Amino acid sequence: MKKDFGDSITNKVYEYRVLARMSQQELAEKVGVSKQTIFVMEKGNYIPTMLLAFRIAQFFNVDVNDIFTYVKGSDQNAN
């Protein structure tokens, strides 16, 4: 059985996209995904692959950690 640590990834894709005055469709085309992928990512309902995360960061010319943040969950089974 797969253990759920409760970890997550938050992102600032929406903020970077709006500052660049881009639509979701335009960003999607630039990084090679669908508009729906950008939409659900901005809503926090999709965690991108590492490849996509780096592609988005490179597109905005920033470090991947500037856009994506790892949030450590709690391990409730820890001793």
C-alpha positions as MATLAB code, in Angstrom:
seq = 'MKKDFGDSITNKVYEYRVLARMSQQELAEKVGVSKQTIFVMEKGNYIPTMLLAFRIAQFFNVDVNDIFTYVKGSDQNAN';
ca = [
       0.000    0.000    0.000;
       1.278    3.446   -0.943;
       1.936    5.728    2.022;
       0.495    9.260    1.904;
       2.860   11.741    3.517;
       0.571   14.709    2.839;
       3.295   16.551    0.904;
       2.269   19.047   -1.732;
       3.595   21.557   -4.230;
       2.309   25.108   -4.367;
       2.925   27.295   -7.367;
       2.913   30.857   -8.620;
       2.143   30.049  -12.245;
      -0.897   32.337  -12.235;
       1.115   35.285  -10.892;
       3.926   34.865  -13.421;
       1.487   34.391  -16.295;
      -0.554   37.491  -15.407;
       2.574   39.620  -14.977;
       3.645   38.481  -18.451;
       0.168   39.466  -19.751;
      -0.403   36.020  -21.201;
      -3.518   33.908  -21.506;
      -3.596   30.338  -20.252;
      -3.724   29.225  -23.884;
      -0.601   31.218  -24.797;
       1.405   29.794  -21.889;
       0.172   26.290  -22.662;
       1.390   26.588  -26.256;
       4.786   27.911  -25.154;
       5.426   25.009  -22.754;
       3.748   22.256  -24.764;
       0.666   21.380  -22.717;
      -3.079   21.986  -22.936;
      -4.872   25.054  -21.627;
      -6.656   22.709  -19.203;
      -3.307   21.649  -17.715;
      -2.407   25.277  -17.005;
      -5.895   25.891  -15.569;
      -5.808   22.986  -13.097;
      -2.194   23.726  -12.161;
      -3.057   27.329  -11.316;
      -5.979   26.107   -9.186;
      -3.631   23.806   -7.263;
      -5.328   20.638   -8.504;
      -2.397   19.342  -10.548;
       1.253   18.874   -9.670;
       3.364   19.077  -12.825;
       6.120   16.682  -13.711;
       9.627   17.900  -12.986;
      10.149   18.335  -16.716;
       7.123   20.617  -17.046;
       8.051   22.557  -13.903;
      11.530   23.238  -15.286;
      10.106   24.110  -18.709;
       7.780   26.706  -17.135;
      10.580   28.151  -14.990;
      12.897   28.376  -17.995;
      10.183   30.072  -20.038;
       9.850   32.788  -17.362;
      13.647   32.867  -16.961;
      13.556   32.161  -13.221;
      14.680   29.374  -10.914;
      12.162   26.547  -10.576;
      11.989   27.268   -6.823;
      10.727   30.775   -7.554;
       7.546   29.324   -9.070;
       7.145   25.961   -7.353;
       7.414   25.392   -3.609;
       7.581   22.035   -1.841;
       5.393   21.874    1.276;
       6.329   19.032    3.593;
       3.421   17.106    5.050;
       3.347   15.430    8.404;
       4.086   11.749    8.829;
       1.439   10.691   11.323;
       2.995    7.240   11.687;
       6.369    8.562   12.853;
       7.738    7.177   16.117;
];
